[in-house]
Amino acid sequence: RLDEGVNALEVRGINTGQVEGKSAKRAGLKKGDIIVGMEKNSSAYYQQFNIHVKLNFEVGEKLPLTLLRNGKRIQFDWPLTDGD
């Protein structure tokens, strides 16, 4: 359950045809996960998720996310890669 006023982004699919999608899937991101926090901030602006990541993170870093999966909050570090 989400707290009132919390922005969230549902993972509706993972594009494994892209490097970022392959990396996310290998790290354990799943369809149906709900991103409820980014960088320990529960009010991230998910409309600009991709732009935020590109401007604030570099290849080799991990993007810290808080996910809601099966009703439980879990911490997820998405390793950012540019290729295999």
N, C-alpha and C positions, 0 to 999 in steps of 0.2 A: 504494500500500500504506500502511496506517495503522500507526503505532507502537502497541505494546501499551499499553493503558490510556487511549488517546485517545478521548474522546467525539466522536461525529460525528452529523450530521443530514443525511440524504439529502433532496435536493429531489425530491419525487415528483410535484409539479405546481405550477404557478404560477397562482394565482387572478387572472386578468386582469379579473375583474368587480369587484375591489377596487382602490382607488388604490395601495395598497402593492404589489400584484402587478403592476400596469401599470408602476410605477416600476422594480421589480426586473427585469422582462423588458426594458424599454427600456435598462437599464444593462448587460444582457448575462447575467443569471443564467439558467441553463438547467436543464431537467429532467434529472436524473441527476447534477448537481453534488453534491458532498458537502462540507458545511460542517465544517471541521476546526478552525477557530479563529475567535475573535471578539475584536476589540481586541487582537490579538497574543497572545492567551491560548489555548493549545491544550486547556485543560481546562474550557471553558465548560459551563454547565449547560443543555443544550439542551431539557430538559423544560420549562424556564421561559424559553425564548428570547423569546417575544412580550412577556412581562412585563418582562424585563430591558431590552429595547429601549424600551418605553414609559416605564419609570422613569428611564432613563439618557440618552436621546437626545431631541432636539426636531426638529420639522419644519425642514427646511433643512440639517440636519447630514447627514453621511455615516457609515454604519455600516461600519467596516472589518472585512472577513471574509477568512479564508484558505480557499480552496476546493481540493478535489481534483477535477480534471477530466481525464479520459483519462490518469490515472496521473501527472499533473503538478500540483504546487502552484502556485496563482496567487493574487495579491492582488486583492480585489474590493471596491470601495467602493459600497455600496448607498445611493443618495440617498433620504433620507426626505422624502416629500411628503405634503401633505394634499389635494391636488386638482390638476387640470390647468389 
